[in-house]
Every structure is written in C-alpha cells, then in structure tokens.
Amino acid sequence: MTQGAHGHAADARNRDILIYVNGELQPRDRAVISVFDSGFILGDGVWEGLRVHRGRIAFLDMHLDRLCEAAKAIDLDIGMDRAALSAALYQTLSANRMSEGVHIRLMVTRGLKSTPYQDPRACIGPATVVIIPEYKLPLPQTLTRGLRLFTVHVRRGAPDVQDPKLNSHSKLNCITACIQATKAGADEALMLDPHGFVATCNSTHFFIVRRGEVWTPTGRYCLAGITRANVLRICHESGIAAYEKDFSLTEVYSAEEAFVTGTFAGVAPVIEVDGRRISPGRGPLVERLQRLYLELIERDIATHAP
C-alpha cells in the first residue's frame, strides 16, 4: 500500500488485469517494454492519471488536452490522435470489464533507442504507449481524517530548468521531496518555489482556507492540475471566493483549513503542516468542496455518456 494522498488498499483483482502495450492487451506478468525504451533509460515521456466513474473516464478531454500539449512541447510524436487514444482507453476498460473504482495510468514514451543515449535522434521506432487500469480507491481516512505535510528543501524549479508544468516521467525532484517528507514522518511533501513562496506538493496541488477564502499558489511552479482547475471552477460557480496568489508558510500555518487536490483522491483535507495543527480534521469548507467536486464529476460523465 502506498502512502500519502495516493494511499489505497490492495485489491486482489489487480493480479489478473490486462495491460495495453502498443496496441496489444497483455496479462500483468507479461506486460513488458524493452530495456532500450526511452522511458526506462531516461524518463523521456509524458503521462496522465485518470479516474473512471460509472463506466466513463472523468474529464477525459482535459486530460487528453494536457497529454497532447506536453507531447508537442517536447517534440514527441504519440502516433495516435485523440480519438485513437480514447478508443484504446475504453478498449482496455472493456477487456477488463471495469466500470467503477478504477484508476488508469496512461503513459507515452519516445520509444526504442538504438543505444542508451539521451539524443532523441537515437530513437529507432514509434512511441511506446502503455495503459494500466487498476481497481484503486483512496483510503477513507485520507478523505476524512486528512494528511500531514512537511516542507522540504527541494524546490520546484523555474521553467528554464525543467518546466514544472510538464507531466513528464522525469520526477526525480518530486521523489527526493517525497523521501524527505517520509523521513520526517509526514504523508507528503510541501514544496516551495524559487522565491520561497508555497508552490505545490510532490504529487498533489495545495490549497489553504483563510477567512472563508480559498487560496492556491499562482501555478507558475506547478503542474497544470486538472483537479486544481476544477476546484477553482466550482468555487467560482458556487460563490466561494478563490484566488491564485503567492503566499508564504506563515500564512499556511495560520490558515483555518487546508487541502490538496489530485485525480486519484479528488479533494483531501490537510490537518498538519510542519508540526503545526491546521485543523482537527476535515473542515466545513473542505467537506463542501468534496461534495461539489463529486457533483461536477457526475455532470462531466453525463455530458460524455455513450
């Protein structure tokens, strides 16, 4: 079982899943890629995490937008258009007879290389496309009791170093942040930007509540989060004041509520940051946002029903 916002209980059904690898569905123990794959050698690729609800993939258009934009930005030819990617995702779900409680990882790498070297010109074939669907739900206590965060020394870099808006396979900075937070006894890492303001968490986006207002970092130093964007949307639709702005740890420590967002767990409360108690558990605004977010998912899948 993983920890943090992605904590989940093991599900025996996942032993028998079929995994999509370059157009073929393979049993879990035979779903493999080459040691010469760009993703294995260099982390050269992009990916999306997706949530399945009532047989439909929530916010699929937004996820495909982000995937295709990232691939274009790094000059990676996926070799499949949006319709083909969508069809492959639903083909994989259908083959596994999955319709609820499912999390999908869609991964695209630059493909095979003739030799272990970073230059994309060493690639000798098309992109590698992998789809892993699993029965995976967030732990109930993640959504009610909340998470504890620890501010790490690892910063979110500027876009001229490695643009944090890219959902790339190269996640070493987030991994080292996660390690430091784990060693400190926390569930997840809180990361600062190069100027010392709060940026994001290692695998989720961060929000605080102050005097009834919802604040989240500007977005300059974090992934273009889809759940983050949807939470800002439901705030605006529901008359909840919400702002993207710079704020410091001092303002975090004195917040009334805090929470993180992500495709896997949706909206999850934060009860503690750096040993400072933010709230004893899930606060009233976080509980309201959880409800509004689930309603937005229902609206989205109704719009894209078959």
FENHU-V31020 format. One record per backbone hydrogen bond with DSSP energy under -0.5 kcal/mol. NH is the residue of the N-H (numbers start at 1). CO is the residue of the C=O. E is the energy in kcal/mol with one decimal. If there is no record, write none. Layout:
# FENHU-V31020
nh=[NH:NH]
co=[CO:CO]
e=[E:E]
This chain:
# FENHU-V31020
nh=[6:7:8:9:14:15:16:17:19:20:21:21:22:24:26:26:28:30:31:31:32:37:38:41:42:43:43:44:45:46:47:48:50:52:53:55:56:58:58:60:63:64:65:66:67:68:69:70:71:72:73:74:75:76:77:78:85:86:87:88:89:90:91:92:93:94:95:96:97:98:101:102:103:104:105:106:106:107:107:108:109:110:112:113:114:117:122:123:124:125:127:128:129:130:131:132:133:134:136:136:139:142:143:143:144:145:146:147:149:150:152:156:157:161:162:163:166:168:169:170:171:175:176:177:178:179:180:181:182:183:184:185:186:187:188:190:191:191:193:196:198:199:200:201:202:205:207:208:209:210:213:214:215:215:216:217:222:224:225:229:230:231:232:233:234:235:236:237:238:239:240:241:243:245:245:252:253:254:255:256:257:258:259:260:261:262:266:267:268:268:270:271:272:273:274:276:277:278:278:279:282:287:288:289:290:291:292:293:294:295:296:297:298:299:300:301:302:303:304:305]
co=[3:4:2:137:11:12:13:14:26:131:19:24:129:21:19:24:17:27:27:28:30:34:111:37:38:38:39:38:43:108:167:106:104:102:56:99:53:51:56:57:59:60:61:62:63:64:65:66:67:68:69:70:72:71:75:76:81:82:83:84:85:86:87:88:89:90:91:92:94:93:52:52:134:50:132:48:104:105:130:46:128:44:126:36:122:115:119:120:112:112:77:109:127:107:20:105:131:103:101:134:7:139:139:140:140:141:141:269:272:188:190:192:155:158:158:159:163:166:45:43:169:171:172:173:174:175:176:177:178:179:180:182:181:148:148:150:189:200:197:193:247:191:191:204:189:261:259:215:257:213:210:241:208:213:243:206:219:165:223:225:226:227:228:229:230:231:232:233:234:236:235:239:214:216:243:248:249:250:252:209:209:270:207:268:205:266:262:265:260:266:258:147:147:276:149:273:275:271:276:271:144:283:284:285:286:287:288:289:290:291:292:293:294:295:296:297:298:299:300:302]
e=[-1.0:-1.9:-0.6:-0.5:-1.9:-1.7:-1.4:-1.0:-3.4:-2.0:-0.5:-3.3:-2.9:-1.5:-3.0:-0.6:-1.2:-2.0:-0.8:-0.9:-1.3:-1.6:-2.4:-2.6:-2.5:-0.7:-1.2:-1.5:-1.2:-2.4:-1.8:-2.5:-2.6:-2.5:-3.2:-3.1:-1.8:-2.6:-0.7:-1.1:-2.0:-2.8:-2.2:-2.1:-2.6:-2.6:-2.4:-2.3:-2.5:-2.3:-2.1:-1.6:-1.4:-3.3:-0.6:-0.9:-2.4:-2.7:-2.4:-2.3:-2.1:-2.3:-2.5:-2.0:-2.0:-2.6:-2.4:-1.3:-1.1:-2.3:-0.6:-0.7:-2.7:-2.9:-2.4:-2.8:-0.6:-0.6:-3.0:-2.8:-2.3:-1.7:-0.6:-1.6:-2.8:-1.6:-2.4:-1.9:-2.3:-0.7:-0.5:-1.3:-0.5:-2.6:-2.2:-2.6:-0.6:-2.4:-1.8:-0.9:-1.5:-1.2:-1.0:-0.6:-0.8:-1.2:-1.8:-2.0:-3.0:-1.6:-2.0:-2.6:-0.5:-2.1:-1.4:-0.6:-1.8:-1.7:-2.1:-0.5:-1.4:-2.3:-2.7:-1.7:-2.4:-2.5:-2.1:-2.2:-2.6:-2.7:-1.3:-1.7:-2.6:-2.7:-1.4:-2.4:-0.5:-3.5:-3.2:-2.0:-2.5:-2.7:-1.5:-2.1:-1.4:-2.2:-2.6:-2.4:-2.8:-2.4:-2.2:-3.0:-2.9:-0.5:-2.2:-0.6:-0.9:-0.7:-2.3:-1.8:-2.2:-2.4:-2.2:-2.0:-2.4:-2.0:-2.1:-2.5:-1.6:-0.8:-2.8:-0.6:-2.8:-2.3:-0.6:-1.3:-2.9:-1.1:-1.8:-2.3:-1.3:-0.5:-2.1:-2.9:-1.9:-1.7:-2.2:-0.8:-2.6:-0.5:-2.8:-2.6:-1.4:-2.1:-2.4:-2.1:-0.5:-2.7:-0.6:-1.0:-1.3:-2.3:-1.9:-2.5:-2.4:-1.7:-2.5:-2.5:-1.9:-1.9:-1.9:-2.1:-2.0:-2.0:-2.4:-2.6:-1.7:-1.6:-1.3:-0.9]
